Amino acid sequence: MIFTRLLIFLIAVCASCVTVALLIGTSLPRYELAFASTIDGDFEIYRLDIGRGLIGAVTHNEVNDWLPAWSPDGKQIAFVSERDGNREIYTMDAGGQNVRRMTDDPANDFDPAWSPDGTDIAFTTERFGYTEIMLVNSKNGITRRLTHNDTMDIHPAWSPDGKQLVVASDYDERWNQELYLITTEGDYTRRLTFNPGSDVMPAWSPDGRTIIYISTRSTVALVALNLETNKLSVLINSLGDAFNYPNWSPDSRHIAFDRDYARINLLDSNCLSQPETCSNHIDQLFGKPNAHLYTAPRWRP
């Protein structure tokens, strides 16, 4: 298990002094997570220093700010906000300063994903009547359309070398989203999954060999795909819960994800060698059902 001993930290967050219970153990990863939560009423971006048990709000608005994505140098966070009337992509310093609007369109933009070299932010947009993938340059704000399909393309995730992306798309079958590899020019090069249910929210392992994602098979499941062998491994079946936004830690040792938008969980990735044991290697970091919402955990590089 991740936690070898448990301590309860009651940590004050935000001006209204709301508290959350955080479980801290001696073998926790020494990394930070950004995530979105309704601790303060609406969705805001928070940062969690797991090793020290410190948590704090990064955004402070009366509208939703969520879906954080770290820049590769860990100095900035891209995120989605409704502060200007609809969902747009913004960036800010890690501490919440220097907020910059990156997209500006009447349609919604969301799902930001920073390229490994920091040049571009991929995102999903609704501005063409259906969802497509676009890029926005992180320096000059120039946007470029990446996919050109009369299909639903969502959840872009960059390969660690920055040469391609994986996206969820119903490219071959309407309303059934599968995972595809696409080039940085938007060309589809490889279909990865073949499933009667949808496969979404992909995330690359840091070594580029494995993609984890959420699959709606017999139940909602967290699945790993080995890109070298094409082997699929079901890591966790939900048993009624919804899993969302899996994300690898920089050292590959842990996978963070949210459960029912209500709890942040960590999975010890060592279980991938024996997938049938993964359900015994999950620990809840914080959150509880029917309380505040916690979603989209993202590790700081």
N, C-alpha and C positions, 0 to 999 in steps of 0.2 A: 504494500500500500504506500501511497505517497506520504501520508502523514504518520510518523512514528510516535508522536505524542501530540496532544491537542491542548491548546490554550485558547481561551476566548478573549478576543480584543473587542471592546466596544469603542468604536472610533467615530468621533463627531465629524460630519461632513456637511458642508454648505452653511449658509448664514442662519438657517432655521434650526440648526443643531439636531438634525435627524441622525440617528445612529444605526449602524449595521453590525451584525455579528460576523466576525471573520475567523475562520479556523486556521491556526498557524502551526506548522510542524517543523521538526528539525531538519527534514530532508527536502524542504521546498526549493524550487528553482529560484535563483537570485536574479529574477527578471521582473519587468513591469508589464502590466496589462493595461490597455485602454479598453473601455467598454461604454455602453450607453445604458442609462438607468432612469427610472422615474422616481428615484429617491426624493427628489425635490419637487415633485408634482408632474412636470412634463419631462420628456426625454432630454437629458444633458449628457455630455461626455465626461467621464471620470477616468482618473489614473489610479492604478493600484500597484504599489511596491509590495510584491508578495513576500519577499524575504523579511522585510521589516514590519509588515502589517500596516502600512500607511496608505490611506485612501483620500482622494480629494477631487472636488469638481474642477473641471477645466473650462467649461462653458457655463454661462449664467444668463438664461433668456427665458421669456415667457412663451416660447415656441419650441418645437422639437429640434434638437441637435442629436444626431445619432450616426451609426455606421462609420466608426473611426477607421482610419488606415494610416499606419506610420510611414513616414518617408524612410528610405533605406539607411540614412545616417542617424535616424532616431531623433532628429531635431524638430520635425514638423509632423502635424497630423492633418490629413485630409478628412473631411467629414461631410455629411449631408445636413442641411439646415433648411427650415421653412421661414427664416427670419425676414425674407423679402417677399413672402406671399406664396411661394411654391417651393418644391424641393430642388435645391441647387447644390453644387459642389463648392466647398470652401476649403481653405487651408488656414492653419494657424501655427504659431510656435508651440512647442510641447507644453508650455505653461499657460497657453490660452491667449497670448498677445499676438499682435500683428495679423489679425484676421483679414483674409483676402478672398473675395468672391472670384471663383474660377470659371463658372458657367453662368450664362444669362439668357434664358429662353423661357417663354410661357409654359412650355412642357416640362415635366419632371425629369430631373437628372439624379441618379443615385448609384449605389454600389461602387464607390471609388476604390481603385487599386493602383498603388504607386509602382512604376517600373523599377527594376533593380538598380538602374543607373541614375534614378531620380529625375530623369528628363520629362517623362510623361505620366499622366494619371489616366488610366483607363476607367470608363464608367458606363453605366447603362443609361440610355435616354429613351424617352417616349416622344420625342419631337417629330418623328416621321410617321406617326400614326400607329406604330407598333414598336416594340422595344428593339433597339440596336445598340451596338457597342461603339463608343467614340473614344478618342484620346484628346486630352487637353495638355498643352505644354505647360509645365509647372513654372517656367520662367516668364514667358510672354503671354500666356493665356490663349494662344491660338488653338482652335479645336480642329480635329480631323475625324471624319467618319471612317470607321474601321470595317463594319459589316454592312452589306447592302442586300438584305434578304427580306422577303415578305413573310418573315417568321419572327418568333419571339426569341431574342438572344439576350441573355442576362448573366450576371455573376462572373465577370471576367477575373481571371487570376493569372499572373505572370509566372512563367518558368523562371527558376533562379538565375539562368544565364541571360534572360531578357530577350531571347530569340523567338519566343512564341507565347501564346496564351492558351489557357483552357477556358471554355465558355459552356454554359448550359444553353441548349437551343432545341427547338422543335423543327429543325432544318429538314428532317426526313419524314416526320410524322406529326401533323398538327396536334398541338396540345400535349404531346408526349416529349418532354425535354430529356435529351441525352447529352453526354459530354463530348465535346469536340476540341481538337487542337486547331488553332488558326495561327497564321503568320502575322507579323506586325503590319502587313499590308491588308489583312482581312481575309486571306485565302484559307478555305477549309482544307486541311491536309489529312486528318485522321479522325474517324469516329471511334470513341473509346468505349462507350457503353451501349448495350443492347438489352433494354429492360422494358417490359410493359408499363411499369410505373416510371415516374419522373426521377431523374438524377440531377441534383442541383448543388449549389454552394461548394464548389471544389476548392481545394487548397493543396499546393505543392509541398512536399517535404523539402527541407533545405538542400538535400543532395540531388534533388530533381528526379529521383527514381520512383517515387510513389505519390499518388494523388488520393487524398481522402475527400469524401463527399457525403451528402445526405441523399438517401435513396428511399423512395416510397415503393417498397416491394410488398410482401405480405403485411409488413408493418413498416413504420418509419425506422430506418436503420442508418448507422454510421458505417460506411464501407471504405475499404482501402483497395486501390488498384495499383498493382506493380506494373509499371510501364514497360519493363524489360521482358517479363514473362506473360503479361496480360492476365495474371491471376487475380481474381476478386476474392476478398476476404471480408465477411460481415463481422465487424468488431463488436457492435452493440445493437440489439433490437430494442425498440423503445418501449414495448409493452404498454402502449397507450399514450406515452409522452411524445412530444415533438422535440427533435434535436435540430439545432440551428448553428450556422456559422463556425464550423470547426477551423482551428488554426494551430499550426505547429509552432512550438517554441524554437528559438534560434539554434539551440543545441540538439534539436530533434527528440528530446527525451520526453516531452509532454505535449499533449493535444488539449487545448482549451475549447470548450463549446458551451452553448447555453441549452438549457432543458426547459421547454415550455415557456421560453422568454422570462423565466422566473428564477432560475438558478444558474450560476456559473460553475461548471464542472471541469476537473482535470482528469485526463486519462494518461496513465503511464504507458508510453508507446513501446516499451519493451515487450508488451503483450502481443505485438504484431507477429512475432515468431510463433505464437500459439493463440490465434484469434479467439478460439473458444473460451479462453480464460479472461478476455478483456473486461467482461462484465464484473470481474472481481478486482479490477484495478482502477476503478473510478472513485474519485472523492469529490465531494461538494465543497467548493471554495467559499461561497456564501449565497444567500438568497433563500427564499422559501415560497411554496405555493400560496396563491391568493394574497400576496403582499405586493411589494414593489416589483417592477419589471427590470430584468437584467438581461442584456443581449449583446451579441456581436463582440465577443472578447478578441482583442488583437494584441499580440506580443510586440513589445518594443525591440527593435533589432539590437 
